[in-house]
Amino acid sequence: MNRMSIAAAALAIASWSLPGSGFAAEKAVKLPPPAQDAPATAATETAVFAGGCFWGVQAVFQHTRGVLNAVSGYAGGDQRTARYDAVGTGRTGHAESVQVTYDPKQVSFGTLLQVYFSVAHDPTTLNRQGPDVGPQYRSAVFYRNADQKRVTETYIAQLDAARVYPAKIVTEVRPLTGFFTAEAYHQDYATLHPGSPYIATYDLPKIANLKSVLPHLYREQPVLVSTQPKA
């Protein structure tokens, strides 16, 4: 991409729409921080978010300060059906999801929720994000413990009460029963394919929105799955 950063490219093309799609890039919503937050109980914590195609959600969190890793995968269904061809049928119970590993000393669970609801997706559309339709693209927070459940539900109630969106939040809040990493070709997709019409239209603007709406949380260089130490 002639060494042009993803964020700079996003700012240049944020007004594009995918030809023939009928959809344009979604707009960010400036949100107040959560009134409650989850306490840090370990040196690193994890959270799982679903909000449409995992390429864009992953990219947003990879550009978020304090995030140590963000992995695309599947949550909500059985391990036997945790593969792209099956999940794409919309009949597995899975949602395309991203598991975020973060340093709670740098960024809290509540702050990650603020990023998720503000720039990562539109939480008011049921089983749809942009051109992607089906329950596999639903908005969902898969909580790992009672604190994550409490903070998520309280924040949703706070945002609904403040009427920050034109419609009610439809985000599903349910316990995490398992997270299954997606196929390797889905990882770091937005970074590896910035010239893709889909990425240019729907995902790079999310990164630009993160930089403009929550600049204190934005980092230029994403943390990528491909650069993580091998277990």
CORGIRA-V306202 format. One record per run of one state. SS is the DSSP state (H for helix, E for strand, L for the rest). FROM is the first residue (numbers start at 1). TO is the last residue. Records with the same first field share a line. If there is no record, write none. Layout:
SS = FROM-TO + FROM-TO
//
This chain:
L = 1-5 + 14-16 + 18-23 + 25-44 + 52-53 + 63-63 + 65-66 + 76-78 + 82-83 + 88-94 + 103-108 + 121-127 + 130-131 + 134-134 + 138-138 + 144-145 + 163-171 + 176-178 + 182-183 + 187-188 + 193-196 + 214-214 + 219-224 + 228-231
H = 6-13 + 54-62 + 79-81 + 84-87 + 109-120 + 135-137 + 146-162 + 184-186 + 189-192 + 197-213 + 215-217 + 225-227
E = 17-17 + 24-24 + 45-51 + 64-64 + 67-75 + 95-102 + 128-129 + 132-133 + 139-143 + 172-175 + 179-181 + 218-218
//
